[in-house]
Amino acid sequence: MRALAAALLALHLAALSPGAAAAKERAGAAASSAIEPTLLTLEKQRSDAIVKADIATLRSLMDRYYRHVESRGRVRSKTELLTALERRELRFVSYENESTEVQVLDGGKVAVVAGVFRSRQESGKPFRGRYVRVWVRESDGWKNTFHQGTEIRPAPDDYNCK
């Protein structure tokens, strides 16, 4: 028993060594650089599908547990969002990511994509906001499981930081 404990301690200490940590970091960076183009492509497909109300594409991109938090705090499930798009209750004439940052986590199983987007609904004025989306790698590919958007409002002219 004592030998097993010593062996496990040695493995643990080896994993904590600077060389092992650096190797793990390099492997993570390589995985991230390989995953990022895939996620950027999926983000573009998502944006195009939102404008086209392409329910089939959106359904294939979303995880079954998908949650959509709108800029005013309303939360929609996957079914609720797809139904609103299908019924044309939500009609986008434009939707595009202005900036995108990808952070790959958990050894390439999860990714957080964040940035700034612009959109305009058929019945509204142009909208600019920040977004965060969480993507998870499943057996059939990457799936968007969470979205949150927050409007970017210009600061009032008389706003002073004191």
DSSP file with accessible surface (Angstrom, degrees, kcal/mol):
  #  RESIDUE AA STRUCTURE BP1 BP2  ACC     N-H-->O    O-->H-N    N-H-->O    O-->H-N    TCO  KAPPA ALPHA  PHI   PSI    X-CA   Y-CA   Z-CA
    1    1 A M     >        0   0  189      0, 0.0     4,-2.3     0, 0.0     5,-0.2   0.000 360.0 360.0 360.0 -42.2    0.0    0.0    0.0
    2    2 A R  H  >  +     0   0  221      1,-0.2     4,-2.3     2,-0.2     5,-0.2   0.890 360.0  51.7 -63.6 -37.2    2.8    2.3    0.9
    3    3 A A  H  > S+     0   0   79      2,-0.2     4,-2.4     1,-0.2    -1,-0.2   0.898 108.9  50.6 -66.3 -40.0    4.5    1.7   -2.5
    4    4 A L  H  > S+     0   0  103      2,-0.2     4,-2.6     1,-0.2     5,-0.2   0.931 110.6  48.9 -63.6 -43.8    1.3    2.5   -4.3
    5    5 A A  H  X S+     0   0   59     -4,-2.3     4,-2.5     1,-0.2    -2,-0.2   0.914 111.7  49.5 -62.6 -41.2    0.9    5.8   -2.4
    6    6 A A  H  X S+     0   0   60     -4,-2.3     4,-2.5     2,-0.2    -1,-0.2   0.906 111.2  49.4 -65.5 -40.1    4.6    6.7   -3.2
    7    7 A A  H  X S+     0   0   50     -4,-2.4     4,-2.4     2,-0.2    -2,-0.2   0.920 111.7  48.1 -65.9 -42.3    4.1    5.9   -6.9
    8    8 A L  H  X S+     0   0  102     -4,-2.6     4,-2.5     2,-0.2    -2,-0.2   0.912 111.6  50.5 -65.2 -39.3    0.9    8.0   -7.0
    9    9 A L  H  X S+     0   0  100     -4,-2.5     4,-2.8    -5,-0.2     5,-0.2   0.926 110.0  50.3 -63.6 -42.3    2.7   10.9   -5.3
   10   10 A A  H  X S+     0   0   58     -4,-2.5     4,-2.4     2,-0.2    -2,-0.2   0.914 111.2  48.4 -62.6 -42.6    5.6   10.6   -7.7
   11   11 A L  H  X S+     0   0  119     -4,-2.4     4,-2.1     2,-0.2    -1,-0.2   0.918 112.0  49.8 -62.7 -41.9    3.2   10.7  -10.7
   12   12 A H  H  X S+     0   0  110     -4,-2.5     4,-1.3     2,-0.2    -2,-0.2   0.934 111.9  47.1 -63.3 -45.8    1.4   13.7   -9.2
   13   13 A L  H  X S+     0   0   99     -4,-2.8     4,-0.7     1,-0.2    -1,-0.2   0.896 110.5  52.8 -65.1 -37.3    4.6   15.6   -8.6
   14   14 A A  H >< S+     0   0   56     -4,-2.4     3,-0.9     1,-0.2     6,-0.4   0.902 106.9  52.8 -64.5 -38.4    5.8   14.8  -12.1
   15   15 A A  H 3< S+     0   0   61     -4,-2.1    -1,-0.2     1,-0.2    -2,-0.2   0.807 108.8  50.9 -66.9 -27.2    2.6   16.2  -13.5
   16   16 A L  H 3< S+     0   0  111     -4,-1.3    -1,-0.2    -3,-0.2    -2,-0.2   0.566  85.0 114.2 -87.0  -6.2    3.1   19.4  -11.6
   17   17 A S  S <X S-     0   0   45     -3,-0.9     4,-2.6    -4,-0.7     5,-0.2  -0.234  79.7-115.2 -65.9 152.1    6.7   19.9  -12.8
   18   18 A P  H  > S+     0   0  112      0, 0.0     4,-2.6     0, 0.0     5,-0.2   0.881 115.5  53.7 -56.6 -37.1    7.3   22.9  -15.1
   19   19 A G  H  > S+     0   0   49      2,-0.2     4,-2.3     1,-0.2     5,-0.2   0.924 110.6  45.4 -64.3 -43.2    8.2   20.7  -18.0
   20   20 A A  H  > S+     0   0   34     -6,-0.4     4,-2.5     2,-0.2    -1,-0.2   0.910 113.2  50.2 -67.3 -40.3    4.9   18.8  -17.8
   21   21 A A  H  X S+     0   0   52     -4,-2.6     4,-2.5     1,-0.2    -2,-0.2   0.922 111.4  48.3 -64.2 -41.7    2.9   22.0  -17.3
   22   22 A A  H  X S+     0   0   37     -4,-2.6     4,-2.6    -5,-0.2    -1,-0.2   0.906 111.7  49.7 -65.2 -41.0    4.5   23.5  -20.4
   23   23 A A  H  X S+     0   0   43     -4,-2.3     4,-2.4     2,-0.2    -2,-0.2   0.914 111.5  49.0 -63.6 -40.9    3.9   20.4  -22.4
   24   24 A K  H  X S+     0   0  167     -4,-2.5     4,-2.3     1,-0.2    -2,-0.2   0.913 111.4  49.8 -65.0 -40.5    0.2   20.4  -21.3
   25   25 A E  H  X S+     0   0  152     -4,-2.5     4,-2.5     2,-0.2    -2,-0.2   0.915 110.5  49.6 -64.6 -42.2   -0.1   24.1  -22.2
   26   26 A R  H  X S+     0   0  160     -4,-2.6     4,-2.3     2,-0.2    -2,-0.2   0.918 111.1  49.7 -63.1 -41.1    1.5   23.5  -25.7
   27   27 A A  H  X S+     0   0   62     -4,-2.4     4,-2.4     1,-0.2    -2,-0.2   0.912 111.4  49.4 -64.2 -40.2   -0.9   20.6  -26.3
   28   28 A G  H  X S+     0   0   40     -4,-2.3     4,-2.5     2,-0.2    -2,-0.2   0.905 110.3  49.9 -65.0 -40.1   -3.8   22.8  -25.3
   29   29 A A  H  X S+     0   0   62     -4,-2.5     4,-2.5     2,-0.2    -2,-0.2   0.901 110.8  49.8 -65.7 -39.5   -2.7   25.6  -27.5
   30   30 A A  H  X S+     0   0   58     -4,-2.3     4,-1.6     2,-0.2    -2,-0.2   0.926 112.0  47.7 -65.1 -42.6   -2.4   23.2  -30.5
   31   31 A A  H  X S+     0   0   35     -4,-2.4     4,-1.9     1,-0.2    -2,-0.2   0.924 112.1  50.7 -63.4 -42.0   -5.9   21.8  -29.8
   32   32 A S  H  X S+     0   0   29     -4,-2.5     4,-2.5     1,-0.2    -2,-0.2   0.924 108.8  50.0 -63.2 -43.5   -7.3   25.3  -29.5
   33   33 A S  H  < S+     0   0   78     -4,-2.5    -1,-0.2     1,-0.2    -2,-0.2   0.813 112.5  48.2 -68.5 -26.7   -5.7   26.5  -32.8
   34   34 A A  H  < S+     0   0   68     -4,-1.6     4,-0.5    -5,-0.2    -1,-0.2   0.825 115.8  43.7 -78.6 -30.8   -7.2   23.4  -34.6
   35   35 A I  H  X S+     0   0   10     -4,-1.9     4,-2.1    -5,-0.2     3,-0.5   0.837  97.3  73.6 -83.6 -34.0  -10.7   23.9  -33.1
   36   36 A E  H  X S+     0   0   71     -4,-2.5     4,-2.6     1,-0.2     5,-0.2   0.887  94.2  50.3 -54.3 -47.4  -11.0   27.7  -33.6
   37   37 A P  H  > S+     0   0   71      0, 0.0     4,-2.1     0, 0.0    -1,-0.2   0.899 110.2  52.4 -60.7 -35.5  -11.5   27.6  -37.4
   38   38 A T  H  > S+     0   0   67     -4,-0.5     4,-2.3    -3,-0.5    -2,-0.2   0.941 111.1  45.9 -62.7 -46.2  -14.3   25.0  -37.0
   39   39 A L  H  X S+     0   0    0     -4,-2.1     4,-2.6     1,-0.2    -1,-0.2   0.889 110.0  53.6 -67.8 -36.1  -16.1   27.2  -34.4
   40   40 A L  H  X S+     0   0   67     -4,-2.6     4,-2.0    -5,-0.2    -1,-0.2   0.905 109.5  49.1 -64.3 -38.2  -15.7   30.3  -36.5
   41   41 A T  H  X S+     0   0   81     -4,-2.1     4,-2.5    -5,-0.2    -2,-0.2   0.925 111.7  48.7 -64.7 -43.8  -17.3   28.4  -39.4
   42   42 A L  H  X S+     0   0   24     -4,-2.3     4,-2.5     1,-0.2    -2,-0.2   0.891 108.8  53.5 -64.6 -37.9  -20.2   27.2  -37.2
   43   43 A E  H  X S+     0   0    3     -4,-2.6     4,-2.5     2,-0.2    -1,-0.2   0.913 109.6  48.3 -61.8 -41.9  -20.7   30.8  -35.9
   44   44 A K  H  X S+     0   0  121     -4,-2.0     4,-2.6     2,-0.2     5,-0.2   0.918 110.8  50.5 -65.0 -42.9  -21.0   32.0  -39.5
   45   45 A Q  H  X S+     0   0   83     -4,-2.5     4,-2.4     1,-0.2    -2,-0.2   0.912 110.6  50.6 -60.5 -40.0  -23.5   29.2  -40.3
   46   46 A R  H  X S+     0   0    3     -4,-2.5     4,-2.2     2,-0.2    -2,-0.2   0.937 110.4  48.3 -63.3 -48.0  -25.5   30.2  -37.2
   47   47 A S  H  X S+     0   0    4     -4,-2.5     4,-1.8     1,-0.2    -2,-0.2   0.932 113.5  47.0 -59.4 -46.3  -25.6   33.9  -38.2
   48   48 A D  H  X S+     0   0   56     -4,-2.6     4,-2.3     1,-0.2    -1,-0.2   0.900 111.5  51.4 -61.9 -40.7  -26.7   33.0  -41.7
   49   49 A A  H  X>S+     0   0    3     -4,-2.4     5,-2.3    -5,-0.2     4,-0.8   0.850 105.5  55.7 -68.1 -33.0  -29.3   30.6  -40.4
   50   50 A I  H ><5S+     0   0    6     -4,-2.2     3,-0.6     3,-0.2    42,-0.5   0.946 111.2  44.1 -63.0 -46.2  -30.8   33.3  -38.1
   51   51 A V  H 3<5S+     0   0   45     -4,-1.8    -2,-0.2     1,-0.2    -1,-0.2   0.915 119.3  41.8 -65.9 -41.6  -31.3   35.7  -41.0
   52   52 A K  H 3<5S-     0   0  146     -4,-2.3    -1,-0.2    -5,-0.2    -2,-0.2   0.514 104.3-128.0 -82.5  -4.6  -32.8   33.0  -43.2
   53   53 A A  T <<5 +     0   0   19     -4,-0.8     2,-1.5    -3,-0.6    -3,-0.2   0.914  41.9 176.0  51.9  44.2  -34.8   31.5  -40.4
   54   54 A D     >< +     0   0   58     -5,-2.3     4,-2.4     1,-0.2    -1,-0.2  -0.631   7.8 179.1 -82.8  87.0  -33.2   28.2  -41.4
   55   55 A I  H  > S+     0   0   17     -2,-1.5     4,-3.1     1,-0.2     5,-0.2   0.881  74.5  55.7 -62.3 -40.5  -34.7   26.0  -38.7
   56   56 A A  H  > S+     0   0   67      2,-0.2     4,-2.0     1,-0.2    -1,-0.2   0.928 110.8  44.5 -61.8 -44.3  -33.1   22.8  -39.9
   57   57 A T  H  > S+     0   0   40      2,-0.2     4,-1.6     1,-0.2    -2,-0.2   0.941 115.0  47.9 -65.8 -46.0  -29.6   24.3  -39.7
   58   58 A L  H  X S+     0   0    1     -4,-2.4     4,-1.4     1,-0.2     3,-0.3   0.924 109.8  52.9 -61.0 -43.0  -30.2   25.9  -36.3
   59   59 A R  H  < S+     0   0  122     -4,-3.1     3,-0.4     1,-0.2    -1,-0.2   0.908 109.8  48.9 -58.2 -41.2  -31.6   22.7  -34.9
   60   60 A S  H  < S+     0   0   64     -4,-2.0    -1,-0.2    -5,-0.2    -2,-0.2   0.778 111.9  49.2 -72.3 -24.0  -28.5   20.8  -36.0
   61   61 A L  H  < S+     0   0    8     -4,-1.6    83,-3.7    -3,-0.3     2,-0.4   0.675  99.8  81.8 -85.4 -18.5  -26.2   23.4  -34.4
   62   62 A M  E  < S-a  144   0A   6     -4,-1.4    83,-0.2    -3,-0.4     2,-0.1  -0.720  74.7-128.7 -98.2 141.5  -28.0   23.5  -31.1
   63   63 A D  E >   -     0   0A   8     81,-2.7     3,-1.8    -2,-0.4    15,-0.1  -0.418  30.4-113.9 -72.4 153.3  -27.7   21.2  -28.2
   64   64 A R  E 3  S+     0   0A 181      1,-0.3    14,-0.2    -2,-0.1    15,-0.2   0.739 118.1  52.6 -66.1 -18.8  -30.9   19.8  -26.8
   65   65 A Y  E 3  S+     0   0A 136     12,-0.1    -1,-0.3    13,-0.1    80,-0.1   0.247  82.4 151.8 -96.9  12.8  -30.4   21.7  -23.6
   66   66 A Y  E <   -     0   0A   0     -3,-1.8    12,-0.9    78,-0.2     2,-0.4  -0.101  25.0-168.3 -50.4 137.6  -29.9   25.0  -25.4
   67   67 A R  E     -aB 146  77A 118     78,-1.4    80,-2.1    10,-0.2     2,-0.5  -0.996   6.1-160.5-129.8 138.0  -30.8   28.2  -23.5
   68   68 A H  E     -aB 147  76A  19      8,-2.7     8,-2.5    -2,-0.4     2,-0.7  -0.963   2.6-166.4-122.8 111.4  -31.0   31.6  -25.2
   69   69 A V  E     -aB 148  75A  21     78,-3.2    80,-1.9    -2,-0.5     6,-0.2  -0.898  16.4-147.9-102.2 115.9  -30.9   34.7  -22.9
   70   70 A E    >   -     0   0   44      4,-3.2     3,-2.4    -2,-0.7    77,-0.0  -0.306  29.0 -98.8 -80.0 168.5  -32.0   37.8  -24.7
   71   71 A S  T 3  S+     0   0   49      1,-0.3    80,-0.3     2,-0.1    -1,-0.1   0.746 123.8  48.7 -62.1 -24.5  -30.6   41.3  -24.1
   72   72 A R  T 3  S-     0   0  212      2,-0.1    -1,-0.3    78,-0.1    78,-0.1   0.276 125.3 -98.0 -99.5   8.9  -33.6   42.2  -22.0
   73   73 A G  S <  S+     0   0   47     -3,-2.4     2,-0.1     1,-0.3    -2,-0.1   0.333  73.3 143.6  98.9  -8.3  -33.4   39.1  -19.9
   74   74 A R        -     0   0  132     -5,-0.1    -4,-3.2     1,-0.0     2,-0.5  -0.452  37.8-148.6 -66.9 138.1  -36.0   36.9  -21.5
   75   75 A V  E     -B   69   0A  79     -6,-0.2     2,-0.4    -2,-0.1    -6,-0.2  -0.923  15.3-175.2-111.5 131.3  -34.9   33.2  -21.6
   76   76 A R  E     -B   68   0A  16     -8,-2.5    -8,-2.7    -2,-0.5     2,-0.1  -0.969  17.6-135.4-123.3 144.5  -36.0   30.9  -24.4
   77   77 A S  E  >  -B   67   0A  24     -2,-0.4     4,-2.6   -10,-0.2     5,-0.2  -0.304  39.3 -95.6 -81.3 174.2  -35.4   27.2  -24.8
   78   78 A K  H  > S+     0   0   37    -12,-0.9     4,-2.7   -14,-0.2     5,-0.3   0.947 127.6  47.7 -55.6 -49.0  -34.3   25.7  -28.1
   79   79 A T  H  > S+     0   0   99      1,-0.2     4,-2.6     2,-0.2     5,-0.2   0.916 111.3  50.1 -62.0 -43.5  -37.9   24.9  -29.0
   80   80 A E  H  > S+     0   0   97      2,-0.2     4,-2.2     1,-0.2    -1,-0.2   0.915 113.1  45.4 -64.6 -42.5  -39.1   28.4  -28.0
   81   81 A L  H  X S+     0   0    4     -4,-2.6     4,-2.3     2,-0.2     5,-0.2   0.947 114.7  46.9 -66.9 -46.8  -36.5   30.1  -30.1
   82   82 A L  H  X S+     0   0    6     -4,-2.7     4,-2.8    -5,-0.2    -2,-0.2   0.900 112.1  51.2 -63.4 -38.1  -37.0   27.9  -33.2
   83   83 A T  H  X S+     0   0   35     -4,-2.6     4,-2.7    -5,-0.3     6,-0.3   0.922 108.9  50.8 -64.5 -43.0  -40.7   28.3  -32.9
   84   84 A A  H  <>S+     0   0    1     -4,-2.2     5,-2.4    -5,-0.2     6,-1.4   0.905 114.2  44.3 -62.9 -40.1  -40.5   32.1  -32.8
   85   85 A L  H ><5S+     0   0    2     -4,-2.3     3,-1.1     3,-0.2    -2,-0.2   0.921 113.4  50.3 -68.7 -43.0  -38.2   32.1  -35.9
   86   86 A E  H 3<5S+     0   0  122     -4,-2.8    -2,-0.2     1,-0.3    -1,-0.2   0.894 112.5  46.2 -63.4 -39.9  -40.4   29.6  -37.7
   87   87 A R  T 3<5S-     0   0  174     -4,-2.7    -1,-0.3    -5,-0.2    -2,-0.2   0.439 113.6-120.8 -80.7  -2.3  -43.6   31.6  -37.0
   88   88 A R  T < 5S+     0   0  104     -3,-1.1    -3,-0.2     2,-0.2     3,-0.1   0.756  75.3 131.7  65.6  26.3  -41.7   34.8  -38.0
   89   89 A E  S   <S+     0   0  115     -5,-2.4     2,-0.5    -6,-0.3    -4,-0.2   0.782  79.2  41.2 -71.6 -29.6  -42.3   36.4  -34.6
   90   90 A L  S    S+     0   0   16     -6,-1.4     2,-0.5    -9,-0.1    -1,-0.3  -0.992  77.6 175.8-115.2 119.3  -38.6   37.1  -34.8
   91   91 A R        -     0   0   92     -2,-0.5    31,-3.8    -3,-0.1     2,-0.4  -0.936   8.8-166.8-130.8 109.3  -37.5   38.2  -38.3
   92   92 A F  E     -C  121   0A  31    -42,-0.5    29,-0.3    -2,-0.5     3,-0.1  -0.799  16.9-177.9 -96.8 133.6  -33.9   39.3  -38.8
   93   93 A V  E    S+     0   0A  60     27,-2.9     2,-0.3    -2,-0.4    28,-0.2   0.588  80.3  14.8 -99.1 -17.1  -32.8   41.1  -41.9
   94   94 A S  E     +C  120   0A  47     26,-1.5    26,-2.1   -44,-0.0    -1,-0.3  -0.982  58.8 163.0-153.0 149.5  -29.2   41.2  -40.7
   95   95 A Y  E     +C  119   0A  18     -2,-0.3     2,-0.3    24,-0.2    24,-0.2  -0.773  16.7 152.5-165.2 114.0  -27.1   39.4  -38.1
   96   96 A E  E     -C  118   0A 118     22,-2.8    22,-2.7    -2,-0.2     2,-0.5  -0.996  43.3-115.9-149.7 147.6  -23.3   39.2  -38.0
   97   97 A N  E     -C  117   0A  33     -2,-0.3    20,-0.3    20,-0.2     3,-0.1  -0.714  20.6-171.2 -80.8 124.9  -20.5   38.9  -35.6
   98   98 A E  E    S+     0   0A  77     18,-2.8     2,-0.3    -2,-0.5    19,-0.2   0.813  75.8   7.1 -83.7 -37.5  -18.4   42.0  -35.6
   99   99 A S  E     -C  116   0A  50     17,-2.0    17,-0.7     2,-0.0     2,-0.4  -0.986  67.8-167.5-144.4 152.1  -15.7   40.5  -33.4
  100  100 A T  E     -C  115   0A  45     -2,-0.3     2,-0.4    15,-0.2    15,-0.2  -0.989   6.8-175.1-146.4 130.9  -15.1   36.9  -32.1
  101  101 A E  E     -C  114   0A 146     13,-2.8    13,-2.4    -2,-0.4     2,-0.5  -0.993  13.1-156.2-123.4 135.3  -12.8   35.4  -29.5
  102  102 A V  E     -C  113   0A  22     -2,-0.4     2,-0.5    11,-0.2    11,-0.2  -0.944   8.7-174.2-115.4 129.4  -12.6   31.7  -28.9
  103  103 A Q  E     -C  112   0A 114      9,-2.6     9,-2.7    -2,-0.5     2,-0.4  -0.982  12.9-153.7-122.0 116.3  -11.5   30.1  -25.7
  104  104 A V  E     +C  111   0A  27     -2,-0.5     2,-0.3     7,-0.2     7,-0.2  -0.775  20.8 179.3 -92.7 132.5  -11.2   26.3  -25.7
  105  105 A L  E >>> +C  110   0A  66      5,-3.6     5,-1.8    -2,-0.4     3,-1.1  -0.793  47.8  31.1-127.4 169.2  -11.6   24.6  -22.4
  106  106 A D  G >45S-     0   0  107      1,-0.3     3,-0.9    -2,-0.3    -1,-0.2   0.881 128.5 -54.1  51.8  46.9  -11.6   21.1  -20.8
  107  107 A G  G 345S-     0   0   79      1,-0.2    -1,-0.3    -3,-0.2    -2,-0.1   0.770 110.1 -46.8  63.8  27.4   -9.1   19.6  -23.2
  108  108 A G  G <45S+     0   0    6     -3,-1.1    -1,-0.2     2,-0.3    -2,-0.2   0.600 115.9 107.1  91.1  14.5  -11.1   20.6  -26.3
  109  109 A K  T <<5S+     0   0  127     -4,-1.0    28,-3.0    -3,-0.9     2,-0.3   0.681  81.7  31.3 -94.5 -20.8  -14.5   19.5  -25.1
  110  110 A V  E   < -CD 105 136A  36     -5,-1.8    -5,-3.6    26,-0.2     2,-0.4  -0.982  63.5-171.1-137.7 146.8  -16.0   22.9  -24.5
  111  111 A A  E     -CD 104 135A   0     24,-2.7    24,-3.1    -2,-0.3     2,-0.5  -0.999  13.0-150.9-141.0 142.0  -15.5   26.3  -26.0
  112  112 A V  E     -CD 103 134A  34     -9,-2.7    -9,-2.6    -2,-0.4     2,-0.5  -0.959  14.2-167.9-108.8 124.8  -16.7   29.8  -25.1
  113  113 A V  E     +CD 102 133A   0     20,-3.2    20,-3.0    -2,-0.5     2,-0.3  -0.971  15.6 167.0-115.2 125.8  -17.1   32.2  -28.0
  114  114 A A  E     +CD 101 132A  29    -13,-2.4   -13,-2.8    -2,-0.5     2,-0.3  -0.952  12.7 101.3-138.4 156.3  -17.6   35.8  -27.1
  115  115 A G  E     -CD 100 131A  13     16,-1.9    16,-2.4    -2,-0.3     2,-0.4  -0.980  62.8 -52.0 168.6-152.7  -17.5   39.1  -29.0
  116  116 A V  E     -CD  99 130A   8    -17,-0.7   -18,-2.8    -2,-0.3   -17,-2.0  -0.935  44.6-173.0-121.0 138.4  -19.7   41.9  -30.4
  117  117 A F  E     -CD  97 129A  10     12,-3.1    12,-2.5    -2,-0.4     2,-0.4  -0.910  12.8-150.2-129.0 160.0  -22.5   41.4  -32.9
  118  118 A R  E     +CD  96 128A 120    -22,-2.7   -22,-2.8    -2,-0.3     2,-0.3  -0.983  25.0 159.7-124.8 141.6  -24.8   43.6  -35.0
  119  119 A S  E     -CD  95 127A   8      8,-2.6     8,-3.4    -2,-0.4     2,-0.3  -0.960  22.9-158.2-151.3 167.5  -28.3   42.8  -36.0
  120  120 A R  E     -CD  94 126A 100    -26,-2.1   -27,-2.9    -2,-0.3   -26,-1.5  -0.931  13.0-146.5-150.6 127.9  -31.5   44.3  -37.2
  121  121 A Q  E >   -C   92   0A  66      4,-0.5     3,-1.8    -2,-0.3   -29,-0.3  -0.609  30.8-111.5 -88.7 156.5  -34.9   42.8  -37.0
  122  122 A E  T 3  S+     0   0  102    -31,-3.8   -30,-0.1     1,-0.3    -1,-0.1   0.844 118.2  39.5 -55.0 -36.3  -37.5   43.5  -39.7
  123  123 A S  T 3  S+     0   0  115    -32,-0.3    -1,-0.3     2,-0.1     2,-0.2   0.300 114.5  59.0 -99.0  10.4  -39.6   45.6  -37.3
  124  124 A G  S <  S-     0   0   35     -3,-1.8     3,-0.1     1,-0.1     0, 0.0  -0.717  78.9 -93.9-135.8-179.3  -36.7   47.4  -35.5
  125  125 A K        -     0   0  163     -2,-0.2    -4,-0.5     1,-0.2    -2,-0.1  -0.436  62.9 -69.5 -88.1 167.4  -33.7   49.6  -35.5
  126  126 A P  E     -D  120   0A 102      0, 0.0     2,-0.4     0, 0.0    -6,-0.2  -0.253  51.8-154.7 -58.0 145.7  -30.1   48.4  -35.8
  127  127 A F  E     -D  119   0A  46     -8,-3.4    -8,-2.6    -3,-0.1     2,-0.4  -0.972  12.0-171.6-126.9 138.2  -28.9   46.6  -32.6
  128  128 A R  E     +D  118   0A  87     -2,-0.4    24,-2.9    24,-0.2     2,-0.3  -0.999  22.1 149.7-130.6 131.3  -25.3   46.2  -31.4
  129  129 A G  E     -DE 117 151A   0    -12,-2.5   -12,-3.1    -2,-0.4     2,-0.3  -0.957  43.7-105.9-152.5 170.0  -24.5   44.0  -28.5
  130  130 A R  E     -DE 116 150A 146     20,-2.8    20,-2.5    -2,-0.3     2,-0.3  -0.762  38.0-165.5 -95.9 149.5  -22.0   41.7  -26.8
  131  131 A Y  E     -DE 115 149A   3    -16,-2.4   -16,-1.9    -2,-0.3     2,-0.4  -0.959  17.7-166.3-136.5 154.5  -22.5   38.0  -26.9
  132  132 A V  E     -DE 114 148A  61     16,-2.0    16,-2.2    -2,-0.3     2,-0.4  -0.989  12.9-179.4-135.3 129.1  -21.3   34.9  -25.2
  133  133 A R  E     -DE 113 147A   0    -20,-3.0   -20,-3.2    -2,-0.4     2,-0.5  -0.994  15.6-148.8-127.8 141.5  -22.0   31.4  -26.6
  134  134 A V  E     -DE 112 146A  34     12,-2.1    11,-3.0    -2,-0.4    12,-1.3  -0.937  13.6-167.8-110.0 128.2  -21.0   28.1  -25.1
  135  135 A W  E     -DE 111 144A   0    -24,-3.1   -24,-2.7    -2,-0.5     2,-0.4  -0.927   1.7-162.3-114.5 139.5  -20.3   25.2  -27.5
  136  136 A V  E     -DE 110 143A  31      7,-2.8     7,-2.7    -2,-0.4     2,-0.7  -0.954  20.5-124.4-122.2 142.5  -19.9   21.6  -26.4
  137  137 A R  E     + E   0 142A 123    -28,-3.0     5,-0.2    -2,-0.4     2,-0.2  -0.780  37.2 176.6 -87.6 119.5  -18.3   18.8  -28.4
  138  138 A E  E >   - E   0 141A  64      3,-2.5     3,-2.1    -2,-0.7   -75,-0.0  -0.633  48.6 -90.2-113.9 176.1  -20.7   15.9  -28.7
  139  139 A S  T 3  S+     0   0  135      1,-0.3     3,-0.1    -2,-0.2    -2,-0.0   0.814 128.4  44.3 -59.9 -27.9  -20.5   12.6  -30.6
  140  140 A D  T 3  S-     0   0  104      1,-0.3    -1,-0.3     0, 0.0     2,-0.2   0.158 125.9 -84.6-104.3  19.6  -22.0   14.2  -33.7
  141  141 A G  E <  S- E   0 138A  30     -3,-2.1    -3,-2.5     2,-0.1    -1,-0.3  -0.610  72.1 -19.5 116.5-173.1  -19.9   17.4  -33.6
  142  142 A W  E     - E   0 137A  25     -5,-0.2     2,-0.4    -2,-0.2    -5,-0.2  -0.522  57.0-168.9 -75.2 136.3  -20.0   20.8  -31.9
  143  143 A K  E     - E   0 136A  24     -7,-2.7    -7,-2.8    -2,-0.2     2,-0.6  -0.986  23.0-127.4-129.4 136.5  -23.3   22.0  -30.5
  144  144 A N  E     +aE  62 135A   2    -83,-3.7   -81,-2.7    -2,-0.4    -9,-0.2  -0.712  32.2 169.8 -79.6 121.4  -24.3   25.5  -29.2
  145  145 A T  E     +     0   0A  29    -11,-3.0   -78,-1.4    -2,-0.6     2,-0.3   0.611  59.6  24.7-109.8 -16.5  -25.7   25.0  -25.7
  146  146 A F  E     -aE  67 134A  62    -12,-1.3   -12,-2.1   -80,-0.2     2,-0.4  -0.990  53.8-179.4-153.3 140.5  -26.0   28.6  -24.5
  147  147 A H  E     +aE  68 133A   6    -80,-2.1   -78,-3.2    -2,-0.3     2,-0.4  -0.999   2.8 176.9-137.2 137.1  -26.3   32.1  -25.8
  148  148 A Q  E     -aE  69 132A  79    -16,-2.2   -16,-2.0    -2,-0.4     2,-0.4  -0.982   6.4-171.0-138.6 131.8  -26.5   35.4  -24.0
  149  149 A G  E     - E   0 131A   3    -80,-1.9     2,-0.4    -2,-0.4   -76,-0.3  -0.941   2.3-169.9-119.6 143.7  -26.6   38.8  -25.6
  150  150 A T  E     - E   0 130A  73    -20,-2.5   -20,-2.8    -2,-0.4   -79,-0.1  -0.996  26.3-118.6-134.5 126.6  -26.4   42.2  -24.0
  151  151 A E  E     - E   0 129A  54     -2,-0.4     2,-0.7   -80,-0.3   -22,-0.3  -0.344  17.0-139.3 -64.4 141.4  -27.1   45.5  -25.7
  152  152 A I        -     0   0   38    -24,-2.9   -24,-0.2    -2,-0.0    -1,-0.1  -0.920  24.4-170.7 -99.6 112.7  -24.3   48.0  -26.0
  153  153 A R        -     0   0  171     -2,-0.7   -24,-0.0     1,-0.0     2,-0.0  -0.881  26.6-111.0-104.5 139.7  -25.7   51.4  -25.4
  154  154 A P        -     0   0  122      0, 0.0     3,-0.1     0, 0.0    -1,-0.0  -0.357  39.5-105.5 -63.8 145.5  -23.8   54.6  -25.9
  155  155 A A        -     0   0   66      1,-0.1     4,-0.0     2,-0.1     0, 0.0  -0.461  42.1 -99.7 -68.7 141.7  -22.9   56.5  -22.8
  156  156 A P    >   -     0   0   81      0, 0.0     3,-1.9     0, 0.0    -1,-0.1  -0.293  29.6-117.3 -59.2 150.3  -25.0   59.6  -22.2
  157  157 A D  T 3  S+     0   0  173      1,-0.3    -2,-0.1    -3,-0.1     0, 0.0   0.821 114.5  50.7 -58.9 -32.9  -23.2   62.8  -23.2
  158  158 A D  T 3  S+     0   0  128      2,-0.0     2,-0.4     0, 0.0    -1,-0.3   0.281  79.4 127.9 -93.2  14.6  -23.3   64.1  -19.6
  159  159 A Y    <   -     0   0  146     -3,-1.9     2,-0.4     2,-0.0    -4,-0.0  -0.538  35.1-179.5 -73.9 125.2  -21.9   60.9  -18.1
  160  160 A N        -     0   0  111     -2,-0.4     2,-0.6     2,-0.0    -2,-0.0  -0.994  23.7-142.7-127.4 134.1  -18.9   61.7  -15.9
  161  161 A C              0   0  107     -2,-0.4    -2,-0.0     0, 0.0     0, 0.0  -0.852 360.0 360.0 -91.6 120.1  -16.7   59.3  -14.0
  162  162 A K              0   0  228     -2,-0.6    -2,-0.0     0, 0.0     0, 0.0  -0.939 360.0 360.0-126.8 360.0  -15.8   60.8  -10.7
